[in-house]
Amino acid sequence: MFKRMIAEKLQQTASSFPATVLTGPRQSGKTTLLKTLFPKRRYINLENPDMLLMMKEDPRGILGENGDDWIIDEVQNMPELLSFIHGMIEDNPRPGRFILSGSQNLLLLEAVSETLAGRAAILELLPLSYSEYLTHENFARLDLWEFLFYGGYPRPYQEKLDFSQWYSSYIKTYLERDVRRVTKVGDLTKFQLFMRVCAGRHAQELNLAEMAGSCGITVPTATSWLSVLEACYIIHKLPPFFQNYNKRIVKTPKLYFYDSSLVCRLIGLTSPTQLREREFAGPLFEGFIIAEYLKMYFALGISIPMYFWKQHQGLEIDLLIEIGGRLRALEMKSSATYDSKYLATLKKWQEMTGSTPENCLLIYGGKEKFIQHGMQVCPWNDLSLLN
């Protein structure tokens, strides 16, 4: 069993709020985690057609009035249930009555915000971080490239499944089905192509017009499909940093996948060795480190502003994390061997902004942790929260 960083926060919110909502991508381990942490709760899965029908016909008869504590899975399949739960909470607002989970952020959080505002805590569970992967005592340690290739979804590790077959099934069974639920996809072949185009632009600035043209679809369609992939926790966008907040909204963000293995499958990579030897290693490493920080902050239930910074002259900082009004600048280099030239961009950032060395961090593909020119150099597998 994997130990998840979010477990402590989840137990805390479940004892403080009448309802707790756990969302995240399908197969990220939500159900396993909830059943492990709360084994005495009654459980309902609304992905089951028979249970969904029974719940629609008689929610009061199923949930009853006897004060049971519930886990209700895939609750986005019945958003009207949230109004019924709201009524039950209003009648008896004791903490911990309901834990709700779902995998379509767009549908679920919209319904939660309308019916359970102020009554529900919302947490997000992404696939395994590398530190979480290491908590399973029965698995050998994967190196950087192996973990990037095999990814963070726990099920194929847990059940010793063929990774290629599992990811192929995941894309067809879950992603394509979820997209059809949320928006109309007239040509599934074009949507499959669109996902591959997105994977090919992982860690690049978003150009919807160019992506739409590559797939033979309109820009509004590309925008809609991208929004669905965001809602299903497949991709996320990293905005650029500007002192003027309005510019952050209108300028072009960068596109990332949460899980590197999905990128590998969609672009046709077939082994960790192939990944290491390709030009895609740098972008995948960059996206992996950003996702690792997102997982750490999500586990605490906090939202930390993150950006990238790019000058017209080409100078770029991979990641800026804003904490307490202070910017921490991070650069990522996938090489296992440290080179002092990797600090050049961070030094220029310091000169331009007046940032101090302790606010600058280089993360690389090696093993040693040390201080260079007052800046911390950190290995990929020894990340810590920035504060």
C-alpha positions, 0 to 999 in steps of 0.5 A: 500500500502506498502512503499518500501525503494528503492522508493527514489533511483528509482526516483533518477536514473529514473531522471538521466539515460536514462534507469533504470533497476529494477530486482528481483524475481517474485512477489516482487512488481516491477510492483506495485511499478513502476506504483505507482511511475510513473503513467503517463508513458506508460506501456507494459508487455512482459509477455503478448503473444500478446504484445510480438508478436506485439513488436517483429513485430514492436517495432518502431511502438509501442514505436514510436519517439514521446518522450513518457516515458515507463515502459517495464515489463519482458523485459528478454522475448525479449532481442533483444529489448534492442538493439533497445532501445540502438539505441533510446537512442543514438539518444536522450539520455535524462534521464528517457526515459525507465524503464525496469523490469525483474525477471530473473537476468541471462538473463536480466543483460547479455543482459543489460551489452551487449547493455546498458552499461553506459546508464542504472542504475541497481537496485534490489527489493527483497520481503518485509523487516519487516520494509516495511511490517509495513508501511501498516497501515491496517495490524496487526503486525506480530511477528518474527515467524509469519513473518518468516513463512508468508514471504515477498512477498507482494501479499498474504498480499495485496489481502488477499490470502491463503498463503499455496495455494499462495506459492504452486502456486508460486513454480509451476507457476513461479519457475518451469516455469522460470527454464525450460526457462533458462535451460533444466530440463528433470525430473521436479520431481527431480528438485522439490526434488532438491529445497527441498534439498536446503531448507533443507540445508539453512544456511549450507555450500554448498556441491554440490556433496552431494546434487546431490547424494541426488537427483540422478543427476550429479554435473554439473546438480546441479550446473546448477540448483543452478545457475538458482535459484540464477538468479531468486533471490530465493537463494544466496551464502555467501562466507567465509572471508579470508585475501587472496582474492583468497581463498574467491573464491575457499572455500565453501560458505554458501547457503541461501534463500532470503525468509524464507517462501519458506524454510518453505513450501519446508521443510513441515512446516505448522504453525509459532508455528511449526517453533518456536519449531523446530531446524530449527529456528536458521538457518531461523533467521540467513538467515532472518537477512542477507536478511534484510541487503541485502534489505537495501543495495539494496534499496540504490543501493550499493553492500556491501561485505558480508561474514561468517568466520569460523575457523577449530576449529569450531569458526564461525562468522555468518556475516561480513560486509565490509564497507570502508575497515572495518569489522563489525562482527554480530552474530545472536541468535533467542532466545527472552531472552538475555544471556551474553554467546551469546557474547563469539564468538564476544569476541574471534573475537576481541581477534584474530583480534584486532577489537574494540567492536563498530565493533561487533553486536549481533542481537537476538530475543528479544525486548530490545536494549542496550550496553554490554561489549562495544558491541551493542545488537540489537533486530531483529525488530530494525535493522539499516544500518551499516556504 
